[in-house]
């Protein structure tokens, strides 16, 4: 978002609330559309803890890895669910080594979980998949599928953002970005297998839309 603010990029695909890191009070930035609905991170705890789906008490006295700004959703979710972070001894902090350039946070978090550097993590689906398939993690919360306090679904979402400047100067380009996402959604609805066909069928269609004047 800082790159967007500084003019280095024209669009950002990411968590909606993170725009506030570079655009206080939303001044100068606009969310064009959603990539998907709902807060899209998973709470995964170490398998040895035998956590039950939806049981927030498992975080008491535990260390949870979460990226900056991403952790904001978890903090509010736990508070909404009756967990007092200080009273219940819940530590939420970045995963060591996960903030370096080119590092996937979810995969790094899964490795840290396996090494018992953390008791759990709040991260993307890739990290959750690696941890579950490896037998080292248990999914406690999948917010988009109804887990956790009801309000937490709308804390944030995956979105496409741009600057008010670009919308004013190139409204057709902004509109093309929205059409590209709409076409991507339609293609996925028609054939969900495209979600794993990176660069073959799905993305060229979206890229062609963006190239239109």
MOQUIMO-V411569 format. One record per pair of residues at least 6 apart in sequence whose C-alpha atoms are under 6 Angstrom apart, sorted by the first residue. I is the first residue (numbers start at 1). J is the second residue. Records with the same first field share a line. If there is no record, write none. Layout:
# MOQUIMO-V411569
I=J, J
This chain:
# MOQUIMO-V411569
1=19, 22
2=22
3=9
11=161, 162
12=160, 161
13=159, 160
14=158, 159
15=157, 158
16=156, 157, 159
17=156
28=163, 164
29=162, 163, 164
30=161, 162, 163
31=160, 161
32=160, 161
33=159, 160
34=158, 159
35=158, 159
36=158
37=157
38=144, 153, 154, 157
39=153, 156, 157
41=123, 124
42=122, 123, 141, 142
43=121, 122, 140, 141
44=120, 121, 137, 138, 139, 140
45=119, 120, 137, 138
46=119, 120, 136, 137
47=136, 137, 138
53=140
54=140, 141, 147
60=88, 89, 90
61=89, 90
62=90, 119
63=91, 118, 119
64=91, 92, 119, 120, 121
65=92, 93, 94, 95, 121
66=93, 94, 121, 122
67=94
77=152
81=149
98=105, 108
106=123, 124, 126, 127
107=127
110=127, 131
114=136
131=137
141=147
143=153
167=174
176=210
177=210
180=206, 209
